[in-house]
Amino acid sequence: MPNTTYPGNQLMRTVRKLAAAGLAGATLTGAALFGAASPALADSPAPSPSASAHDAAPTEAGTAFRTAVAVHQGQQATASASSGDYLYWMFPADAGQRPTVTAKVTLPEAASRHGASTWRLDVYDGLRRRQPCMYGMQSRSAAQDAATVELSCTLRPTVAWADTWSTDPLPGTYYIRLTALSLPDADRGLPFKAEVEPTVLDTGGAHAVDGKLATPLGAKSGVEPDGGWASGRWTDRWLWTVGGGLLAALAGVAGYNLTRGRGRPSRVPRGA
């Protein structure tokens, strides 16, 4: 029998080669996409924007929400006040960020104090709703001879949108309040020093949601992240969605083409 190459068999071999090449390319593409996306999915510290030379760290605090002093992410603010005062600062937090606020209180001289004191750190969103801490020590007592007391509060990840009845953290301005909850009456008015620092952790697309706010909460206060508000404009969840859809489509086409001609006997021309 002569070695005859039939058009149908040749076409099938070509299709199979193309399908195999497409599947290999899809695998490489998916590996590249998922490789690029995987570091972002894990919680990784977001680089704190450095304040420019003219944006020096604040050295004072407000005494109410309306007079709160703005502080950048990753910037340490300081203030001197009297025991019993309420101190307020504000900072921005965007969608996909998990804020953490730390505070350190340098107490008055032990010889001038008359007993233990309890200090508290609270964080409020742009609607002035107190946000619960996921973890951290937001209230702590200091003995009479203690020199300092340190507090911290880590909030839930900020989401781009939530229902009106929800208390989920939303993008916008967040307020820090530091005060002494209890102290001897004789110790009220004694001077102390405070240090606060808000930082954020970038959670990537792990907490991305559909929808976004028209305007971040409290955005008119003049405090915003460097580069402006993202508010759900882009997350790495799109990489997973697009990459997964592309892989599924190419794998389906390749599998169909590879199995399309199996089980069919080759056609032998008459008279061969």
N, C-alpha and C positions, 0 to 999 in steps of 0.2 A: 504494500500500500504506500503510495507516495506521501511524503511529509507535507501535508497541506495545512495551512493556517487559515482557519475560518474566521470571518469577520466577527461573528458573535462571540467566539472564545477570546479573540484578541480584545474586543471591547470590554468583556468581563474582567480580563486581567488588568486592563488599564484602570477600570473603575476601582478594583480592589487596591491597586497601588495608590491611587489618589486618596481613597478612603483611609488607608493606613497612614499616609503622610499627613492627612488632615487630623487624624486622631493624635498622632505624635505631636503635631503643632499645638493642638488644643491642650494636651497634657503640659507642654512647656509653658503655654500661656497661663494656664491655671496655676501652675507652680509659681510663676512669677507674680501673679496677682495675689495669691494667698500668702506668698512669702513676704510681699510688701505690706499686706494688711495685718498679718499676725502680730507684729510688734505693737501695732496701734490698738489691737483688741485687748491686750493685757494692759492693766492699769500701769501707766508709766508717767513719771513726773513731767509736767509740762515746764519748759524753760521759763523761768520767771522773767518777765520783761524788766530790763534794767532802766531805772529812772534816768532821764537825761540830766545834764549838769544843772539846768535851771529848775529841775523838779527835786529839790532837796527833801529828805525825809521830814515829815512834820514833827514839830516839837511841842505841840499843844493838842488839846482835845476839846470837842464841843461839850456842852452841858445838857443837850437835848437832841432829839432826832433832827430838828430843823437846823441846828448849828453843828452837826457832825462834821468832822474834818476828814477830807478825802485822803486816802492812802493807796498807793499802787499795790498790785499783787507782788509779793516777794519783798516788799519794802517795810522796814521796821520803823514804826512811829513811837515817839516818846512823849511824855507829858509829866508835869509836876502838879500835884493837886493836894487837897486836904481830905483826910479820912472822912468818909460820909458823902463825898461828892459822887455824882454820876458822870462818867466819862464816855463820850461817844465818838466813834470814827465810822467811816463808810468806805467800801471798796466794791469793785465790779466782779461779777462772776457770770460767765457765759454758758451757753448750752454745752453739755458734755463735760463740764468741769466739776470736780468735787472740792469744795472749799474747806480749808482747815485754818482755824484762828488760834494762835498761841499768845499767851499773855504772861508777863512776869511783873510782880509787884515787889518793889523794894520797900520794906516796912520802916516805920519810924524807929528811932533808937529804942532798944528794949528797956532802957532805964526810964524812958518817958511814958511807957505804956503801962496799963493797969490790968491787963488780962488778955485772953485769946480773942481772936477775930476771925470772921468767916467772910471769904471773898467769892464773888461769882462773876462768870463770864457768860454773856448771852449774845446770840446772833439772830438778827431779824431780817426778813426779806423786804423787798420794795413796798409791800403792802403793810409793813410793820407787824407781820405775824412772826412770833418767836418760833424758830426752827429747832426741832429736836436734834441732839447730837447723836450720831451713829456710835461714836466712841470718843473717849477723852474724859478728862477730869475738869468739868466746868465749874465746880464748886468745891472749895477746899478750906479747911480751918487751919489757922496758923497759931502756934503757941505764943505765949507772951515773949519768949526769948528767941523766936524765929527771926531770921534776917530777911528772908524772901519767901514768896509763895508763887508757884507756877500753875497755870491753868491752860486748858486746851479744849477745843470743840471741833470735831469733824462732822460736817453736814452730809446729808445724802447727795448723790450726784444730781446736778442741775439738769432739768429736761427742758426741751424747747417749747413744750406746750402741755397743758393739763386742763382737766375739767374745772369749772369754776368752784365746785364744792371741794376740790382736792386741796390738800396742803403741800403738795409736792413743790420742791424748790424750783423756781423759774428764773430765767435770765434777768439780770438787772442789778440794781444797787442793793448791797447788803450792809446792814448796820451792826456795829460792835458796841456792846455796852458793858462797862466794867465798873463794879462798885463793891463796897463792903456791905454784906447783908446784915451782919451783926458785929458790934464791938462795944466795949464799955463806954458809957456816956462821957466819961472823963477823957476818952481818947479821941472823941470827935473833934475834928479840926487840926489834928496833928498832920504834918506834911508827909507825903509819900511820893514815890516815883513809879511810873508805869511804863512798860514796854509792850507793844502789841505788834503782831506780824501776821497778815493774811497771806496764805499761799493756796495754790490750786493744783489738783492732780487731774491730768487729762485722761478721761476714761474711754476715749475713742467713740466708736459707734455702738458699744455694748448697751448703752442706755438711750439710744436714738429713738425718737417717736415721730409719727406723722403729724405735720402741722407745726406752726410756730406763732409766736405772739406778733401782733402788728408792731408793737413797741416794747422793748425791755422795760420791766418794772422800775420806775424811778429813774429812767434814762435821762430825764431833764435836769437831773442834779449836777450834770457836768462831769461825772466820773464814768469812764468806760475803759475796756481793755485796749491795749495797744493794737492798732490796726482796725479798730471799730468792732461792732457786734457781729458775730457770725450767726447766732440764733438759728441753728439747724440748717444753715445754707449748704453745708457739705459734711458728710461723715463717711468713714471708711466702710459703713454698711453697704454703700453703693458698689464698692469693689466686690464684696461677696455676692451681691445680687447679680451684677453683670457677669462676673466670672463664672458663677454657678450656672446661670442660664446659657452662657456660651458653651461651657463644657457639656451640658446636657444635650443641647442641640447638635453639636458636632458628634458626640458619642452615639446619639440616635441615628444620625445619617450614616455614620461609619458602620454601625452594627447592621443596619438594614442592607447596605450595599455588600457587606461581607457575606451575608447569609442569603442573599436574594437568589443566587443561582445554584445553591446546593441541592442535591437530590434530583437534579434534572439531567437525564442522559444526553450526551453529545449527539447531535444530529449527524448521521453518516449519509453522505450522498449516495444516491442510487448508482449501482454499477461499480462501486468501489471494491 
